Amino acid sequence: MAGSTRNLASQPDVVRGSDDLFHRHAEWLRRLLGRRLRAQPADIDDLVQDTYLRAASQPEGKIAHPKAFLAQTALNLFRDGKRREAVRDDHRRVAGTMSTEQSIPPGGLSDQEAALLLEQIVANMPPLYRDVFALNRFRHMTNGDIAQHLGVSVKTVEWRLGKALEYCAGRLRD
């Protein structure tokens, strides 16, 4: 047992805990992310914190190459955040399109006609998108609940929901 502790201590790259990992590499990770991402300092600090939360969930001694692990984890978290942001932007854009279409001048669609049109759009939507859209919009399920219900990842649900909203917006424009 004492030999294994000495062995870990003699290897500078093997990390003995997430606190050690944070103290040894936090500034390096901030500088790396600042150069690579050119993001705001507050965003970089949030990303570093999220990265260390992920690292803390790893079994002790499992991270053999801490800098590579931290860099890849931080970049993956950054990409995930950008994807979620894009889905939210699409949703806002579609919601904005729908809200401007609700103020249709006389001679436009009535509420009943609009509801019928939405029903037709949803019915003609590809099944992969329709299922996610219906569960989200009509049953008010969260993305996590939908993912669990359908047996897919949350990212897949977000992607399909974005595609469903694009589909609706495209049909409403036609």
C-alpha positions as CSV (number, residue, x, y, z in Angstrom):
1,M,0.0,0.0,0.0
2,A,2.8,2.5,0.9
3,G,4.5,1.6,-2.3
4,S,1.5,2.5,-4.4
5,T,1.3,5.9,-2.7
6,R,4.9,6.6,-3.3
7,N,4.4,5.5,-6.9
8,L,1.6,8.1,-7.4
9,A,3.6,10.8,-5.7
10,S,6.5,10.2,-8.1
11,Q,4.3,10.6,-11.2
12,P,3.7,14.3,-11.7
13,D,0.8,13.7,-14.2
14,V,-1.3,11.3,-12.0
15,V,-3.8,13.2,-9.9
16,R,-4.8,12.1,-6.4
17,G,-8.0,14.1,-6.1
18,S,-10.1,16.8,-7.7
19,D,-8.8,19.4,-5.2
20,D,-5.2,18.6,-6.3
21,L,-6.3,18.8,-9.9
22,F,-7.9,22.2,-9.4
23,H,-5.0,23.7,-7.6
24,R,-2.4,22.4,-10.1
25,H,-4.2,23.2,-13.3
26,A,-6.9,25.9,-12.8
27,E,-4.8,28.8,-14.1
28,W,-3.5,26.8,-17.0
29,L,-7.0,25.9,-18.0
30,R,-8.2,29.5,-17.8
31,R,-5.4,30.7,-20.0
32,L,-6.0,27.9,-22.5
33,L,-9.7,28.6,-22.8
34,G,-9.0,32.3,-23.0
35,R,-6.7,31.8,-26.0
36,R,-8.8,29.1,-27.7
37,L,-12.3,30.4,-27.1
38,R,-11.8,34.2,-26.9
39,A,-14.8,34.2,-24.5
40,Q,-15.6,36.6,-21.6
41,P,-13.6,36.0,-18.4
42,A,-16.9,35.3,-16.5
43,D,-17.8,32.7,-19.1
44,I,-14.4,31.1,-18.9
45,D,-14.6,31.0,-15.0
46,D,-18.0,29.2,-15.3
47,L,-16.6,26.8,-17.8
48,V,-13.6,26.0,-15.6
49,Q,-16.0,25.4,-12.6
50,D,-18.2,23.1,-14.7
51,T,-15.1,21.2,-15.9
52,Y,-13.9,20.7,-12.3
53,L,-17.4,19.5,-11.3
54,R,-17.1,16.8,-14.0
55,A,-13.6,16.0,-12.9
56,A,-14.7,15.6,-9.3
57,S,-17.2,12.9,-10.4
58,Q,-14.3,10.8,-11.7
59,P,-13.0,8.0,-9.5
60,E,-9.8,9.0,-7.7
61,G,-6.6,8.2,-9.6
62,K,-8.6,7.5,-12.8
63,I,-7.4,10.7,-14.6
64,A,-3.9,9.7,-16.0
65,H,-3.5,12.8,-18.2
66,P,-5.1,15.7,-16.4
67,K,-4.4,18.5,-18.8
68,A,-5.8,16.5,-21.8
69,F,-8.8,15.4,-19.7
70,L,-9.5,19.0,-18.6
71,A,-9.0,20.6,-22.0
72,Q,-11.3,18.0,-23.8
73,T,-13.9,18.2,-21.0
74,A,-14.0,22.0,-21.1
75,L,-14.2,22.1,-24.9
76,N,-17.0,19.6,-24.9
77,L,-18.9,21.6,-22.3
78,F,-18.4,24.7,-24.4
79,R,-19.7,23.0,-27.5
80,D,-22.7,21.6,-25.6
81,G,-23.5,25.1,-24.4
82,K,-23.3,26.5,-27.9
83,R,-25.7,23.8,-29.2
84,R,-28.2,24.5,-26.4
85,E,-27.9,28.2,-27.2
86,A,-28.6,27.6,-30.9
87,V,-31.7,25.5,-30.0
88,R,-33.0,28.3,-27.7
89,D,-32.3,30.9,-30.5
90,D,-34.3,28.8,-33.0
91,H,-37.1,28.5,-30.5
92,R,-37.2,32.3,-29.9
93,R,-37.1,32.9,-33.6
94,V,-40.0,30.6,-34.2
95,A,-41.9,31.9,-31.2
96,G,-41.4,35.4,-32.5
97,T,-42.6,34.4,-35.9
98,M,-45.7,32.8,-34.4
99,S,-46.5,35.8,-32.2
100,T,-46.3,38.2,-35.2
101,E,-48.6,36.0,-37.1
102,Q,-51.1,36.1,-34.3
103,S,-51.7,39.7,-35.0
104,I,-53.0,39.0,-38.5
105,P,-55.2,41.8,-40.0
106,P,-58.8,41.2,-40.9
107,G,-59.2,38.6,-43.5
108,G,-56.4,36.5,-42.0
109,L,-56.8,33.3,-40.0
110,S,-59.2,33.1,-37.1
111,D,-58.1,31.3,-33.9
112,Q,-60.0,28.2,-34.9
113,E,-58.4,28.2,-38.4
114,A,-55.0,28.7,-36.8
115,A,-55.6,25.8,-34.4
116,L,-56.6,23.6,-37.3
117,L,-53.5,24.7,-39.3
118,L,-51.2,23.9,-36.4
119,E,-52.9,20.5,-36.0
120,Q,-52.3,19.7,-39.7
121,I,-48.7,20.8,-39.5
122,V,-48.0,18.6,-36.5
123,A,-49.9,15.7,-38.1
124,N,-47.7,15.9,-41.2
125,M,-44.5,16.4,-39.3
126,P,-41.9,13.5,-39.5
127,P,-42.6,11.1,-36.6
128,L,-39.2,11.6,-34.9
129,Y,-39.8,15.3,-34.6
130,R,-43.6,15.0,-33.9
131,D,-43.1,12.8,-30.9
132,V,-40.7,15.2,-29.2
133,F,-42.7,18.3,-30.2
134,A,-46.0,16.8,-28.9
135,L,-44.5,15.7,-25.6
136,N,-42.9,19.1,-25.1
137,R,-45.6,21.4,-26.2
138,F,-48.8,19.5,-25.4
139,R,-47.8,17.4,-22.4
140,H,-45.4,19.9,-21.0
141,M,-42.6,17.4,-20.4
142,T,-39.0,18.5,-19.9
143,N,-36.3,17.5,-22.3
144,G,-34.9,15.1,-19.7
145,D,-38.3,13.5,-19.2
146,I,-38.8,13.1,-22.9
147,A,-35.3,11.6,-23.3
148,Q,-36.1,9.0,-20.6
149,H,-39.5,8.3,-22.1
150,L,-38.2,7.8,-25.6
151,G,-34.9,6.1,-24.6
152,V,-32.7,8.7,-26.3
153,S,-30.2,11.3,-25.0
154,V,-31.2,14.8,-24.0
155,K,-29.1,16.2,-26.8
156,T,-31.1,14.1,-29.3
157,V,-34.3,15.5,-27.8
158,E,-32.9,19.1,-28.1
159,W,-31.9,18.5,-31.7
160,R,-35.2,16.9,-32.7
161,L,-37.1,19.7,-31.0
162,G,-35.1,22.3,-32.9
163,K,-35.9,20.5,-36.2
164,A,-39.6,20.3,-35.3
165,L,-39.7,24.1,-34.7
166,E,-37.9,24.7,-38.0
167,Y,-40.5,22.4,-39.7
168,C,-43.4,24.4,-38.1
169,A,-41.8,27.7,-39.0
170,G,-41.3,26.6,-42.6
171,R,-44.9,25.4,-43.0
172,L,-46.2,28.6,-41.5
173,R,-44.2,30.7,-43.9
174,D,-45.6,28.7,-46.9
